[in-house]
Amino acid sequence: MSRNSVELMGIPSELFYWIPGEMVVVVRLPRHPVEETLDLLAEQVRAQLNTTLARYNLTLDRYGVGGRWLDRPTMPPIRRRVFVFGLKRQQPFAALFFHTRYITPGTGSLPDPMPMALSYIQSHLEQLAQGGLWIMSAQPNWLMSAAPVLYGDGGPPIPPRPAPVVELADPSEDVRTRWHITSQDLDEELAA
């Protein structure tokens, strides 16, 4: 049985919302990885980042073993923690997902550790690059709920807007020549 997004993620309290404790790190890879080595790659990146974050009482866990997965034991298992993209490039990219937490137990009353972890990662980019870890982006795991609020129909969480109906005077006329959408038309619809 499929679950709905509210059950899995909770209800966003703001228009732009990240999932507490979850982050995604995009790294540039030196070469194309073999599919069987992706879990090893994620573990190596996690180990390097944990070495940097340990001095700040922060650590990263494998995605799917902390946060929502601890709070709600009925969460589905994670099948992938690494997504490779840019395969046409000589040095593709990999998006890796992690959970952030404090190392010292009993710090649960402290705020979400993820923004602090991101700040420390961003401040050590050169040091990490010298160690062979090229971080292109480090950001929260965003819950994308803004599309339907800002743009009405269409967007990742809901079905696309239907195509306009084209009435033809002559049934033999080619429909493709009569169906035109310009960006100006879309801007007017979105403003309404």
C-alpha positions in Angstrom: 0.0 0.0 0.0 1.4 3.4 -0.9 1.7 6.1 1.7 0.8 9.7 1.3 3.4 12.5 1.7 1.8 13.9 4.9 2.1 10.5 6.6 5.8 10.1 5.5 7.0 13.7 5.9 4.6 15.5 8.2 2.9 18.8 7.4 5.2 21.6 6.3 5.0 24.6 8.7 6.3 27.0 6.1 6.3 27.5 2.4 9.9 26.5 2.1 10.5 23.5 4.4 13.3 21.1 5.0 13.1 17.8 6.7 14.8 18.2 10.1 18.2 16.4 10.4 18.3 15.3 6.7 20.9 16.7 4.2 22.0 16.0 0.7 25.6 16.5 -0.4 26.5 16.6 -4.1 30.1 15.6 -4.9 32.1 15.5 -8.1 33.5 12.1 -8.8 37.0 11.5 -10.3 35.5 8.9 -12.7 32.4 7.0 -13.5 31.5 4.7 -10.6 30.6 1.0 -10.9 27.0 0.4 -9.6 28.3 -2.1 -7.0 30.6 0.5 -5.4 28.0 3.2 -4.7 27.4 2.1 -1.1 31.2 2.1 -0.5 31.4 5.5 -2.1 28.7 6.8 0.3 30.5 5.3 3.3 33.9 6.9 2.2 32.2 10.4 1.8 30.5 10.0 5.2 33.8 9.0 6.9 35.6 12.1 5.5 32.8 14.4 6.5 32.5 12.9 10.0 36.2 13.5 10.5 35.6 17.2 9.9 32.4 17.4 11.9 33.6 15.4 14.9 35.3 18.4 16.4 31.9 20.2 16.5 30.1 17.4 18.2 28.3 16.4 15.0 28.1 13.3 13.0 26.4 12.0 9.8 24.6 8.6 9.7 23.6 6.6 6.7 20.2 7.8 5.3 17.3 5.7 6.4 18.7 4.7 9.8 17.9 7.9 11.8 15.5 10.8 12.1 12.1 9.8 10.7 13.1 6.2 10.6 13.6 6.1 14.3 10.5 8.2 15.2 8.2 6.1 12.9 9.2 2.5 12.7 6.8 1.9 9.9 8.9 3.9 7.4 9.7 2.0 4.2 13.3 0.8 3.8 15.8 2.9 1.8 16.9 1.1 -1.3 19.3 3.8 -2.5 21.4 6.4 -0.7 23.4 7.6 -3.7 22.2 9.0 -7.1 24.7 9.5 -9.9 24.0 12.1 -12.6 25.9 13.9 -15.3 27.0 10.7 -16.8 27.9 12.4 -20.1 30.6 14.3 -18.2 34.1 12.8 -17.6 33.7 13.6 -13.9 30.0 12.9 -13.0 28.3 14.0 -9.8 26.7 12.0 -7.0 24.0 13.1 -4.6 24.3 11.5 -1.2 21.7 11.6 1.5 22.6 11.6 5.2 21.1 12.1 8.7 22.7 14.6 11.0 22.9 14.2 14.7 24.8 15.3 17.8 27.5 12.9 19.0 26.9 13.5 22.6 23.8 11.7 23.8 21.1 13.8 25.6 21.4 16.8 23.3 17.9 16.2 22.0 16.7 19.6 23.3 19.2 21.4 21.1 18.0 22.8 17.7 18.2 20.8 14.5 21.9 20.0 14.0 21.7 20.0 10.2 22.1 23.8 9.6 25.2 23.8 11.8 26.6 20.7 10.0 26.1 22.5 6.6 27.8 25.6 7.9 30.8 23.6 9.0 31.0 21.6 5.8 30.8 24.9 3.8 33.6 26.4 5.8 35.9 23.4 5.2 35.4 23.0 1.4 39.1 23.7 0.5 40.3 21.3 3.2 38.0 18.6 2.0 39.0 19.2 -1.6 42.7 18.8 -0.7 41.7 15.4 0.8 40.1 14.5 -2.6 36.4 15.2 -1.7 35.1 17.8 -4.1 31.8 19.1 -2.7 29.7 20.9 -5.3 26.7 21.5 -3.0 25.6 20.7 0.6 22.0 21.5 1.5 19.0 20.4 3.5 16.7 17.7 2.1 13.9 20.0 1.0 10.3 19.1 1.0 9.1 20.6 -2.3 5.7 21.8 -1.6 5.9 25.3 -3.0 5.0 24.4 -6.6 1.2 23.9 -6.2 1.0 26.9 -3.8 2.7 29.3 -6.2 1.6 27.9 -9.6 -1.7 26.2 -9.1 -2.1 23.0 -11.2 0.9 21.1 -12.3 4.2 20.4 -10.5 6.0 17.4 -8.9 3.4 16.5 -6.3 0.3 16.8 -8.5 -0.7 15.8 -12.0 0.2 18.2 -14.9 -2.2 20.8 -16.2 -4.3 19.4 -19.2 -3.5 20.5 -22.7 -5.9 23.1 -24.2 -8.7 21.8 -26.3 -8.3 22.7 -30.0 -11.4 23.0 -32.1 -10.8 22.5 -35.8 -13.1 23.8 -38.5 -11.6 21.3 -41.0 -11.0 17.8 -39.5 -8.2 17.2 -42.0 -6.2 20.2 -40.7 -3.0 19.4 -38.8 -3.6 20.0 -35.0 0.1 20.7 -34.4 0.0 23.9 -36.4 -2.8 25.4 -34.3 -1.6 24.6 -30.8 0.8 27.4 -29.6 1.7 28.4 -26.1 4.0 31.3 -25.4 5.7 32.2 -22.2 3.7 35.4 -22.1 0.5 33.3 -22.0 1.8 31.3 -19.2 2.9 34.3 -17.2 -0.6 35.8 -17.5 -2.2 32.5 -16.3 0.2 32.2 -13.3 -0.4 35.8 -12.3 -4.2 35.2 -12.2 
